[in-house]
Amino acid sequence: MNCDMEHMPTVGIMGQIMHLSMKKATQLFDKFDLKPSQAGILFMLNKSGGLSQREMAKFMNVTPPSITNTIQKMEKMDYIRRSPDEKDQRIMRLSLTEKGEACLKNIKTVAAEMDEQIFSGLSQEEKLLMRRLLLQMRDNLMEIS
């Protein structure tokens, strides 16, 4: 089916971009036996130094129960570990294992490939503007959530 892109709503174009980028990310992460959501968890743990499952769910914009299965799989794959919080034993803290830390190089490689493909043909100024606009759109949507 051929769609008239001139009259497609912006949200439709954004949907196509998300679908295509997730499809490409899935293909690239497949080489490393990772899913994009798992890569996101490893990336967030690396940046934060460790989070509770609830904090991770908030960062990933999902409910805590919906992230449980992914965390359990990643623990079995030895990418992350869970350990009790020092101050509150009821809270389990997530942290990277050595294997998880080593995997970050692969995540950065995929991210660089994705950026190269997505921003091909754009100047540095256009890339920076696009990033600023995307962050503003995300913030706008978070305000109404």
C-alpha positions in Angstrom: 0.0 0.0 0.0 1.3 3.4 -1.0 0.6 6.1 1.6 0.5 9.9 0.8 3.2 11.1 3.1 2.4 14.7 2.5 -0.9 14.3 4.3 0.1 11.8 7.0 -0.2 13.2 10.5 3.1 13.8 12.3 2.1 11.2 14.9 1.9 8.7 12.0 5.3 9.5 10.7 6.7 9.3 14.3 5.1 5.9 14.6 6.7 4.7 11.4 10.1 6.0 12.6 9.7 4.2 16.0 8.7 1.0 14.3 11.6 1.1 11.8 14.2 2.1 14.4 13.0 -0.7 16.9 13.2 -3.2 14.0 16.7 -2.2 13.2 17.8 -2.0 16.8 16.4 -5.5 17.4 18.4 -6.8 14.4 21.6 -5.2 15.6 21.2 -6.3 19.3 20.4 -9.8 18.1 24.1 -10.2 17.2 24.9 -9.8 21.0 22.0 -11.9 22.2 20.3 -8.8 23.6 16.9 -7.2 23.2 16.6 -3.3 23.0 14.9 -3.2 26.4 17.7 -5.2 28.0 20.2 -2.9 26.5 18.3 0.0 28.0 18.4 -1.5 31.4 22.2 -2.1 31.2 22.7 1.4 30.0 20.6 2.9 32.9 22.4 0.8 35.5 25.8 1.9 34.1 24.7 5.6 34.3 23.1 5.3 37.7 25.4 2.9 39.5 22.5 0.9 40.7 18.7 1.2 41.0 15.8 -0.5 42.6 13.4 -2.4 40.4 10.8 0.4 41.0 13.3 3.1 40.1 14.2 1.2 36.9 10.6 0.8 35.9 10.1 4.5 36.3 13.1 5.3 34.2 11.9 2.8 31.5 8.4 4.3 31.8 6.8 0.9 32.6 5.2 -0.6 35.6 7.4 -2.5 38.1 5.6 -5.9 37.5 6.1 -5.5 33.7 9.9 -5.3 34.1 10.2 -8.3 36.4 10.4 -10.9 33.7 13.1 -9.0 31.8 15.1 -8.5 35.0 14.8 -12.2 35.9 16.1 -13.2 32.4 19.0 -10.8 32.6 19.9 -12.1 36.0 20.0 -15.7 34.6 22.1 -14.5 31.7 24.5 -13.0 34.4 24.2 -9.4 33.1 22.8 -8.0 36.4 22.5 -9.0 40.0 20.0 -8.2 42.7 21.1 -7.5 46.2 19.3 -6.1 49.3 19.4 -2.4 49.9 21.8 -1.5 52.7 19.2 0.7 54.4 16.0 -1.2 53.6 16.3 -5.0 53.2 12.8 -5.1 51.5 14.2 -3.2 48.5 16.3 -5.1 46.0 19.0 -3.1 44.2 20.0 -3.9 40.6 23.6 -3.7 39.6 25.8 -4.7 36.7 27.9 -7.9 36.7 31.2 -8.0 35.0 29.5 -9.6 32.0 26.9 -6.7 32.0 29.7 -4.1 32.1 31.5 -5.9 29.2 28.3 -5.8 27.2 28.1 -2.0 27.4 30.7 -1.8 24.6 28.3 -3.7 22.3 25.5 -1.4 23.3 27.5 1.7 22.5 28.5 0.1 19.1 24.8 -0.4 18.3 23.8 3.1 19.4 26.5 4.6 17.2 25.3 2.5 14.2 21.7 3.6 14.8 22.7 7.2 15.1 24.7 7.0 12.0 21.8 5.6 10.0 19.1 7.7 11.5 21.0 11.0 11.2 22.6 10.3 7.8 22.6 13.4 5.6 22.0 15.8 8.5 24.5 18.5 9.7 25.7 18.6 13.3 23.4 21.6 13.9 20.4 19.7 12.6 21.3 16.7 14.8 21.5 18.9 17.9 18.2 20.7 16.9 16.5 17.3 16.4 17.6 16.1 19.8 16.4 19.2 21.5 13.0 19.0 19.7 12.6 15.3 20.6 13.4 16.0 24.3 10.9 18.8 24.3 8.2 16.5 22.7 9.0 13.9 25.3 8.7 16.5 28.1 5.4 17.7 26.7 4.0 14.2 26.7 5.2 13.4 30.2 3.4 16.5 31.5 0.1 15.2 30.3 0.6 11.6 31.5 
